Amino acid sequence: MTNVSNEPERRRPARADSFIELIGLEVDDLVEVGVRTARLPVVPGVCQPMGIVHGGVYAAIAESLASHGTGRGVLAEGRVPLGMSNNTSFLRPVSQGSVHGEATAIHRGRTSWVWDVQMRDDEGRLCATSRVTIAVRDEQPR
């Protein structure tokens, strides 16, 4: 697993500035466009006061995987992914081990991609699920 994507250098922030680095998300190497996987070790910094993974962390995992996945499919065409919608449902708390995320594109359109994301604990139990829509737009000149 690696935290560094193969996306063009101009689109990758410095490691110290990366949100996925901040929360400790370990994004797996790309196997195929339309599927992204990652894992997040459960540490105190990603937990809410009750000692379980914060709901916003699940939403962040889902959005990160969907954005990375869409980017892999559109950046080479001069297009950019932009988060548009994220609906995350929490099913089971996680307080130790890791959260394992798998995102699958269910629609890869010209102007949007839609992803289903499942997040599981170390035992493979479904803990959260998300539906994420990523807008695809033409890159604006800087």
N, CA and C atoms as an extended XYZ file, in Angstrom:
426
Properties=species:S:1:pos:R:3:atomname:S:1:resname:S:1:resid:I:1 pbc="F F F"
N         0.837       -1.172        0.000 N   MET     1
C         0.000        0.000        0.000 CA  MET     1
C         0.881        1.233        0.000 C   MET     1
N         0.328        2.301       -0.540 N   THR     2
C         1.073        3.549       -0.591 CA  THR     2
C         0.141        4.722       -0.387 C   THR     2
N         0.671        5.807        0.090 N   ASN     3
C        -0.127        7.015        0.272 CA  ASN     3
C         0.032        7.963       -0.895 C   ASN     3
N         0.889        7.659       -1.830 N   VAL     4
C         1.163        8.555       -2.940 CA  VAL     4
C         0.448        8.037       -4.174 C   VAL     4
N        -0.329        8.903       -4.808 N   SER     5
C        -1.036        8.498       -6.015 CA  SER     5
C        -0.143        8.707       -7.225 C   SER     5
N        -0.567        8.183       -8.364 N   ASN     6
C         0.156        8.361       -9.604 CA  ASN     6
C        -0.442        9.486      -10.428 C   ASN     6
N        -1.234       10.340       -9.824 N   GLU     7
C        -1.845       11.439      -10.531 CA  GLU     7
C        -0.778       12.468      -10.858 C   GLU     7
N        -1.017       13.306      -11.859 N   PRO     8
C        -0.002       14.287      -12.261 CA  PRO     8
C         0.477       15.116      -11.072 C   PRO     8
N         1.748       15.438      -11.080 N   GLU     9
C         2.385       16.148       -9.968 CA  GLU     9
C         1.661       17.444       -9.619 C   GLU     9
N         1.163       18.187      -10.599 N   ARG    10
C         0.498       19.463      -10.325 CA  ARG    10
C        -0.789       19.279       -9.549 C   ARG    10
N        -1.332       18.081       -9.502 N   ARG    11
C        -2.576       17.802       -8.799 CA  ARG    11
C        -2.338       17.167       -7.438 C   ARG    11
N        -1.102       16.862       -7.085 N   ARG    12
C        -0.818       16.190       -5.827 CA  ARG    12
C        -0.189       17.183       -4.853 C   ARG    12
N        -0.864       17.486       -3.749 N   PRO    13
C        -0.270       18.398       -2.770 CA  PRO    13
C         0.929       17.747       -2.092 C   PRO    13
N         1.763       18.578       -1.517 N   ALA    14
C         2.900       18.055       -0.759 CA  ALA    14
C         2.383       17.133        0.334 C   ALA    14
N         3.130       16.103        0.662 N   ARG    15
C         2.687       15.109        1.654 CA  ARG    15
C         2.230       15.753        2.958 C   ARG    15
N         2.933       16.751        3.437 N   ALA    16
C         2.577       17.373        4.704 CA  ALA    16
C         1.249       18.136        4.612 C   ALA    16
N         0.836       18.500        3.411 N   ASP    17
C        -0.385       19.268        3.228 CA  ASP    17
C        -1.581       18.407        2.823 C   ASP    17
N        -1.385       17.135        2.659 N   SER    18
C        -2.427       16.250        2.156 CA  SER    18
C        -3.399       15.850        3.263 C   SER    18
N        -4.684       15.982        2.983 N   PHE    19
C        -5.698       15.593        3.956 CA  PHE    19
C        -5.619       14.105        4.275 C   PHE    19
N        -5.409       13.273        3.250 N   ILE    20
C        -5.342       11.837        3.526 CA  ILE    20
C        -4.129       11.497        4.383 C   ILE    20
N        -3.045       12.256        4.238 N   GLU    21
C        -1.883       12.079        5.119 CA  GLU    21
C        -2.247       12.482        6.540 C   GLU    21
N        -2.993       13.561        6.676 N   LEU    22
C        -3.367       14.070        7.997 CA  LEU    22
C        -4.165       13.040        8.792 C   LEU    22
N        -5.125       12.367        8.141 N   ILE    23
C        -5.933       11.389        8.871 CA  ILE    23
C        -5.312        9.997        8.858 C   ILE    23
N        -4.269        9.781        8.050 N   GLY    24
C        -3.583        8.492        8.025 CA  GLY    24
C        -4.165        7.481        7.061 C   GLY    24
N        -4.930        7.938        6.064 N   LEU    25
C        -5.527        7.026        5.090 CA  LEU    25
C        -4.445        6.467        4.174 C   LEU    25
N        -4.404        5.158        4.057 N   GLU    26
C        -3.423        4.469        3.222 CA  GLU    26
C        -4.135        3.950        1.982 C   GLU    26
N        -4.001        4.699        0.874 N   VAL    27
C        -4.683        4.348       -0.375 CA  VAL    27
C        -3.844        3.323       -1.115 C   VAL    27
N        -4.476        2.229       -1.523 N   ASP    28
C        -3.779        1.171       -2.242 CA  ASP    28
C        -3.438        1.617       -3.659 C   ASP    28
N        -2.437        0.961       -4.237 N   ASP    29
C        -2.098        1.226       -5.626 CA  ASP    29
C        -3.296        0.910       -6.508 C   ASP    29
N        -3.414        1.658       -7.587 N   LEU    30
C        -4.516        1.470       -8.528 CA  LEU    30
C        -4.395        0.109       -9.204 C   LEU    30
N        -5.477       -0.651       -9.185 N   VAL    31
C        -5.532       -1.926       -9.885 CA  VAL    31
C        -6.326       -1.750      -11.177 C   VAL    31
N        -7.453       -1.047      -11.086 N   GLU    32
C        -8.253       -0.761      -12.276 CA  GLU    32
C        -9.044        0.525      -12.063 C   GLU    32
N        -9.260        1.258      -13.145 N   VAL    33
C       -10.072        2.469      -13.064 CA  VAL    33
C       -11.492        2.046      -12.708 C   VAL    33
N       -12.080        2.731      -11.751 N   GLY    34
C       -13.430        2.397      -11.318 CA  GLY    34
C       -13.486        1.620      -10.018 C   GLY    34
N       -12.319        1.268       -9.465 N   VAL    35
C       -12.256        0.595       -8.161 CA  VAL    35
C       -11.074        1.187       -7.401 C   VAL    35
N       -11.321        1.610       -6.146 N   ARG    36
C       -10.254        2.111       -5.282 CA  ARG    36
C       -10.415        1.499       -3.907 C   ARG    36
N        -9.304        1.180       -3.264 N   THR    37
C        -9.334        0.613       -1.922 CA  THR    37
C        -8.317        1.341       -1.044 C   THR    37
N        -8.589        1.282        0.266 N   ALA    38
C        -7.693        1.919        1.225 CA  ALA    38
C        -7.954        1.340        2.608 C   ALA    38
N        -7.084        1.684        3.528 N   ARG    39
C        -7.309        1.315        4.922 CA  ARG    39
C        -6.898        2.473        5.800 C   ARG    39
N        -7.563        2.554        6.948 N   LEU    40
C        -7.283        3.614        7.915 CA  LEU    40
C        -7.081        2.978        9.281 C   LEU    40
N        -5.865        3.059        9.827 N   PRO    41
C        -5.657        2.566       11.190 CA  PRO    41
C        -6.470        3.412       12.175 C   PRO    41
N        -7.103        2.739       13.128 N   VAL    42
C        -7.880        3.448       14.141 CA  VAL    42
C        -6.919        3.904       15.237 C   VAL    42
N        -6.778        5.213       15.340 N   VAL    43
C        -5.941        5.850       16.364 CA  VAL    43
C        -6.800        6.909       17.040 C   VAL    43
N        -6.415        7.377       18.225 N   PRO    44
C        -7.256        8.352       18.935 CA  PRO    44
C        -7.643        9.572       18.103 C   PRO    44
N        -6.769       10.036       17.216 N   GLY    45
C        -7.049       11.232       16.430 CA  GLY    45
C        -8.195       11.118       15.445 C   GLY    45
N        -8.651        9.893       15.125 N   VAL    46
C        -9.780        9.732       14.192 CA  VAL    46
C       -11.050        9.306       14.929 C   VAL    46
N       -10.980        9.302       16.255 N   CYS    47
C       -12.124        8.864       17.063 CA  CYS    47
C       -12.824       10.046       17.713 C   CYS    47
N       -14.109        9.874       17.967 N   GLN    48
C       -14.875       10.869       18.714 CA  GLN    48
C       -14.729       10.563       20.207 C   GLN    48
N       -15.254       11.417       21.092 N   PRO    49
C       -15.019       11.232       22.535 CA  PRO    49
C       -15.451        9.878       23.105 C   PRO    49
N       -16.363        9.171       22.452 N   MET    50
C       -16.796        7.861       22.941 CA  MET    50
C       -15.820        6.744       22.566 C   MET    50
N       -14.740        7.096       21.826 N   GLY    51
C       -13.720        6.113       21.484 CA  GLY    51
C       -13.980        5.331       20.219 C   GLY    51
N       -14.949        5.767       19.414 N   ILE    52
C       -15.222        5.091       18.139 CA  ILE    52
C       -14.895        6.045       16.993 C   ILE    52
N       -14.659        5.465       15.826 N   VAL    53
C       -14.300        6.275       14.657 CA  VAL    53
C       -15.388        7.317       14.406 C   VAL    53
N       -14.963        8.549       14.237 N   HIS    54
C       -15.854        9.686       14.000 CA  HIS    54
C       -16.566        9.512       12.655 C   HIS    54
N       -17.841        9.830       12.612 N   GLY    55
C       -18.620        9.692       11.385 CA  GLY    55
C       -18.047       10.467       10.216 C   GLY    55
N       -17.486       11.644       10.488 N   GLY    56
C       -16.882       12.435        9.419 CA  GLY    56
C       -15.688       11.755        8.781 C   GLY    56
N       -15.029       10.885        9.535 N   VAL    57
C       -13.890       10.151        8.988 CA  VAL    57
C       -14.357        9.160        7.929 C   VAL    57
N       -15.492        8.492        8.188 N   TYR    58
C       -16.039        7.591        7.165 CA  TYR    58
C       -16.383        8.364        5.898 C   TYR    58
N       -17.012        9.528        6.063 N   ALA    59
C       -17.358       10.355        4.900 CA  ALA    59
C       -16.096       10.793        4.160 C   ALA    59
N       -15.039       11.105        4.914 N   ALA    60
C       -13.780       11.518        4.299 CA  ALA    60
C       -13.123       10.367        3.531 C   ALA    60
N       -13.178        9.166        4.087 N   ILE    61
C       -12.643        7.999        3.377 CA  ILE    61
C       -13.382        7.836        2.050 C   ILE    61
N       -14.710        7.876        2.111 N   ALA    62
C       -15.522        7.677        0.910 CA  ALA    62
C       -15.229        8.732       -0.143 C   ALA    62
N       -15.216        9.990        0.263 N   GLU    63
C       -14.972       11.072       -0.700 CA  GLU    63
C       -13.565       10.997       -1.275 C   GLU    63
N       -12.594       10.660       -0.438 N   SER    64
C       -11.216       10.545       -0.916 CA  SER    64
C       -11.083        9.446       -1.963 C   SER    64
N       -11.664        8.284       -1.685 N   LEU    65
C       -11.575        7.186       -2.653 CA  LEU    65
C       -12.294        7.526       -3.954 C   LEU    65
N       -13.488        8.112       -3.860 N   ALA    66
C       -14.243        8.469       -5.068 CA  ALA    66
C       -13.522        9.551       -5.865 C   ALA    66
N       -12.957       10.531       -5.185 N   SER    67
C       -12.229       11.600       -5.884 CA  SER    67
C       -10.972       11.069       -6.559 C   SER    67
N       -10.205       10.259       -5.825 N   HIS    68
C        -9.001        9.665       -6.422 CA  HIS    68
C        -9.372        8.792       -7.622 C   HIS    68
N       -10.402        7.990       -7.446 N   GLY    69
C       -10.815        7.094       -8.527 CA  GLY    69
C       -11.277        7.842       -9.765 C   GLY    69
N       -12.061        8.881       -9.562 N   THR    70
C       -12.521        9.676      -10.705 CA  THR    70
C       -11.339       10.386      -11.353 C   THR    70
N       -10.455       10.922      -10.535 N   GLY    71
C        -9.276       11.592      -11.071 CA  GLY    71
C        -8.460       10.699      -11.982 C   GLY    71
N        -8.312        9.442      -11.580 N   ARG    72
C        -7.561        8.510      -12.426 CA  ARG    72
C        -8.209        8.306      -13.790 C   ARG    72
N        -9.508        8.510      -13.848 N   GLY    73
C       -10.207        8.322      -15.120 CA  GLY    73
C       -10.320        9.566      -15.974 C   GLY    73
N       -10.135       10.767      -15.381 N   VAL    74
C       -10.417       11.991      -16.145 CA  VAL    74
C        -9.268       12.985      -16.237 C   VAL    74
N        -8.289       12.938      -15.338 N   LEU    75
C        -7.224       13.944      -15.361 CA  LEU    75
C        -6.427       13.935      -16.660 C   LEU    75
N        -6.187       12.767      -17.217 N   ALA    76
C        -5.421       12.673      -18.464 CA  ALA    76
C        -6.147       13.342      -19.630 C   ALA    76
N        -7.463       13.530      -19.488 N   GLU    77
C        -8.257       14.197      -20.521 CA  GLU    77
C        -8.345       15.703      -20.293 C   GLU    77
N        -7.630       16.218      -19.285 N   GLY    78
C        -7.694       17.636      -18.969 CA  GLY    78
C        -8.943       18.011      -18.199 C   GLY    78
N        -9.543       17.035      -17.532 N   ARG    79
C       -10.749       17.282      -16.742 CA  ARG    79
C       -10.416       17.058      -15.279 C   ARG    79
N       -11.214       17.628      -14.381 N   VAL    80
C       -10.927       17.537      -12.952 CA  VAL    80
C       -12.135       17.004      -12.187 C   VAL    80
N       -11.871       16.232      -11.117 N   PRO    81
C       -12.955       15.733      -10.264 CA  PRO    81
C       -13.231       16.723       -9.129 C   PRO    81
N       -14.507       16.942       -8.852 N   LEU    82
C       -14.909       17.831       -7.760 CA  LEU    82
C       -16.047       17.178       -6.999 C   LEU    82
N       -15.895       17.046       -5.691 N   GLY    83
C       -16.945       16.437       -4.884 CA  GLY    83
C       -18.253       17.193       -5.035 C   GLY    83
N       -19.350       16.446       -5.173 N   MET    84
C       -20.654       17.050       -5.406 CA  MET    84
C       -21.668       16.617       -4.353 C   MET    84
N       -21.600       15.341       -3.930 N   SER    85
C       -22.564       14.811       -2.972 CA  SER    85
C       -21.940       13.633       -2.243 C   SER    85
N       -22.247       13.549       -0.931 N   ASN    86
C       -21.727       12.449       -0.125 CA  ASN    86
C       -22.806       12.100        0.899 C   ASN    86
N       -23.370       10.908        0.779 N   ASN    87
C       -24.383       10.436        1.721 CA  ASN    87
C       -23.837        9.184        2.396 C   ASN    87
N       -23.484        9.319        3.670 N   THR    88
C       -22.862        8.224        4.402 CA  THR    88
C       -23.773        7.758        5.528 C   THR    88
N       -23.952        6.440        5.626 N   SER    89
C       -24.748        5.824        6.696 CA  SER    89
C       -23.818        4.993        7.569 C   SER    89
N       -24.011        5.097        8.887 N   PHE    90
C       -23.168        4.410        9.861 CA  PHE    90
C       -23.931        3.201       10.403 C   PHE    90
N       -23.315        2.024       10.329 N   LEU    91
C       -24.009        0.787       10.667 CA  LEU    91
C       -23.457        0.087       11.897 C   LEU    91
N       -22.165        0.202       12.131 N   ARG    92
C       -21.514       -0.514       13.234 CA  ARG    92
C       -20.297        0.293       13.665 C   ARG    92
N       -20.111        0.492       14.968 N   PRO    93
C       -18.947        1.272       15.416 CA  PRO    93
C       -17.652        0.475       15.302 C   PRO    93
N       -16.565        1.206       15.095 N   VAL    94
C       -15.229        0.615       15.097 CA  VAL    94
C       -14.404        1.395       16.121 C   VAL    94
N       -13.741        0.655       17.020 N   SER    95
C       -12.947        1.308       18.056 CA  SER    95
C       -11.488        0.846       18.087 C   SER    95
N       -11.151       -0.129       17.258 N   GLN    96
C        -9.772       -0.617       17.209 CA  GLN    96
C        -9.505       -1.256       15.863 C   GLN    96
N        -8.236       -1.528       15.587 N   GLY    97
C        -7.869       -2.153       14.320 CA  GLY    97
C        -7.819       -1.142       13.199 C   GLY    97
N        -8.462       -1.475       12.080 N   SER    98
C        -8.464       -0.604       10.909 CA  SER    98
C        -9.842       -0.588       10.277 C   SER    98
N       -10.097        0.477        9.546 N   VAL    99
C       -11.279        0.567        8.685 CA  VAL    99
C       -10.778        0.331        7.268 C   VAL    99
N       -11.422       -0.588        6.556 N   HIS   100
C       -11.039       -0.938        5.192 CA  HIS   100
C       -12.115       -0.437        4.243 C   HIS   100
N       -11.731        0.420        3.293 N   GLY   101
C       -12.701        0.982        2.365 CA  GLY   101
C       -12.519        0.441        0.967 C   GLY   101
N       -13.642        0.201        0.299 N   GLU   102
C       -13.621       -0.189       -1.112 CA  GLU   102
C       -14.672        0.618       -1.848 C   GLU   102
N       -14.222        1.346       -2.856 N   ALA   103
C       -15.104        2.187       -3.661 CA  ALA   103
C       -15.223        1.597       -5.060 C   ALA   103
N       -16.464        1.520       -5.547 N   THR   104
C       -16.728        1.000       -6.888 CA  THR   104
C       -17.574        2.011       -7.653 C   THR   104
N       -17.095        2.402       -8.817 N   ALA   105
C       -17.857        3.335       -9.657 CA  ALA   105
C       -19.036        2.589      -10.260 C   ALA   105
N       -20.236        3.120      -10.046 N   ILE   106
C       -21.428        2.507      -10.632 CA  ILE   106
C       -21.922        3.305      -11.830 C   ILE   106
N       -21.356        4.502      -12.033 N   HIS   107
C       -21.671        5.328      -13.212 CA  HIS   107
C       -20.434        6.145      -13.532 C   HIS   107
N       -19.976        6.073      -14.779 N   ARG   108
C       -18.825        6.855      -15.222 CA  ARG   108
C       -19.253        7.681      -16.423 C   ARG   108
N       -19.861        8.822      -16.149 N   GLY   109
C       -20.394        9.665      -17.207 CA  GLY   109
C       -19.448       10.774      -17.624 C   GLY   109
N       -19.901       11.566      -18.575 N   ARG   110
C       -19.109       12.676      -19.083 CA  ARG   110
C       -18.998       13.811      -18.061 C   ARG   110
N       -20.059       14.044      -17.283 N   THR   111
C       -20.064       15.168      -16.342 CA  THR   111
C       -20.128       14.753      -14.871 C   THR   111
N       -20.295       13.462      -14.607 N   SER   112
C       -20.290       13.001      -13.213 CA  SER   112
C       -20.004       11.508      -13.144 C   SER   112
N       -19.423       11.125      -12.014 N   TRP   113
C       -19.223        9.720      -11.679 CA  TRP   113
C       -19.936        9.481      -10.360 C   TRP   113
N       -20.557        8.317      -10.211 N   VAL   114
C       -21.232        7.954       -8.970 CA  VAL   114
C       -20.567        6.695       -8.429 C   VAL   114
N       -20.303        6.713       -7.119 N   TRP   115
C       -19.568        5.640       -6.453 CA  TRP   115
C       -20.363        5.066       -5.298 C   TRP   115
N       -20.269        3.759       -5.112 N   ASP   116
C       -20.711        3.099       -3.892 CA  ASP   116
C       -19.456        2.742       -3.117 C   ASP   116
N       -19.441        3.087       -1.838 N   VAL   117
C       -18.275        2.836       -1.002 CA  VAL   117
C       -18.721        2.041        0.221 C   VAL   117
N       -18.021        0.952        0.473 N   GLN   118
C       -18.279        0.140        1.662 CA  GLN   118
C       -17.056        0.193        2.559 C   GLN   118
N       -17.298        0.394        3.853 N   MET   119
C       -16.224        0.425        4.829 CA  MET   119
C       -16.454       -0.669        5.860 C   MET   119
N       -15.436       -1.498        6.064 N   ARG   120
C       -15.546       -2.688        6.915 CA  ARG   120
C       -14.475       -2.673        7.993 C   ARG   120
N       -14.728       -3.434        9.051 N   ASP   121
C       -13.722       -3.581       10.103 CA  ASP   121
C       -12.777       -4.728        9.735 C   ASP   121
N       -11.846       -5.044       10.636 N   ASP   122
C       -10.869       -6.101       10.360 CA  ASP   122
C       -11.508       -7.475       10.193 C   ASP   122
N       -12.705       -7.658       10.737 N   GLU   123
C       -13.410       -8.935       10.602 CA  GLU   123
C       -14.280       -8.981        9.353 C   GLU   123
N       -14.257       -7.926        8.567 N   GLY   124
C       -15.037       -7.904        7.329 CA  GLY   124
C       -16.483       -7.482        7.511 C   GLY   124
N       -16.842       -7.024        8.702 N   ARG   125
C       -18.219       -6.599        8.954 CA  ARG   125
C       -18.444       -5.193        8.398 C   ARG   125
N       -19.570       -5.002        7.728 N   LEU   126
C       -19.910       -3.700        7.153 CA  LEU   126
C       -20.185       -2.705        8.274 C   LEU   126
N       -19.449       -1.596        8.274 N   CYS   127
C       -19.555       -0.592        9.340 CA  CYS   127
C       -20.167        0.714        8.852 C   CYS   127
N       -19.958        1.044        7.591 N   ALA   128
C       -20.529        2.256        7.009 CA  ALA   128
C       -20.607        2.060        5.505 C   ALA   128
N       -21.545        2.765        4.908 N   THR   129
C       -21.691        2.728        3.458 CA  THR   129
C       -21.970        4.130        2.967 C   THR   129
N       -21.453        4.449        1.792 N   SER   130
C       -21.618        5.789        1.230 CA  SER   130
C       -21.984        5.716       -0.237 C   SER   130
N       -22.746        6.696       -0.669 N   ARG   131
C       -22.979        6.962       -2.091 CA  ARG   131
C       -22.381        8.343       -2.342 C   ARG   131
N       -21.401        8.415       -3.228 N   VAL   132
C       -20.679        9.657       -3.488 CA  VAL   132
C       -20.793       10.002       -4.968 C   VAL   132
N       -21.141       11.252       -5.245 N   THR   133
C       -21.181       11.753       -6.619 CA  THR   133
C       -20.053       12.754       -6.794 C   THR   133
N       -19.275       12.552       -7.841 N   ILE   134
C       -18.161       13.435       -8.167 CA  ILE   134
C       -18.461       14.107       -9.501 C   ILE   134
N       -18.457       15.438       -9.499 N   ALA   135
C       -18.628       16.193      -10.741 CA  ALA   135
C       -17.337       16.119      -11.540 C   ALA   135
N       -17.460       16.102      -12.861 N   VAL   136
C       -16.304       16.114      -13.755 CA  VAL   136
C       -16.405       17.392      -14.578 C   VAL   136
N       -15.399       18.239      -14.466 N   ARG   137
C       -15.416       19.535      -15.137 CA  ARG   137
C       -14.138       19.733      -15.929 C   ARG   137
N       -14.206       20.624      -16.921 N   ASP   138
C       -13.010       20.976      -17.670 CA  ASP   138
C       -12.069       21.733      -16.749 C   ASP   138
N       -10.783       21.454      -16.894 N   GLU   139
C        -9.797       22.143      -16.079 CA  GLU   139
C        -9.734       23.597      -16.500 C   GLU   139
N        -9.740       24.490      -15.532 N   GLN   140
C        -9.668       25.914      -15.814 CA  GLN   140
C        -8.194       26.336      -15.870 C   GLN   140
N        -7.821       27.140      -16.853 N   PRO   141
C        -6.427       27.612      -16.905 CA  PRO   141
C        -6.117       28.471      -15.685 C   PRO   141
N        -4.887       28.404      -15.244 N   ARG   142
C        -4.486       29.187      -14.052 CA  ARG   142
C        -3.861       30.477      -14.454 C   ARG   142
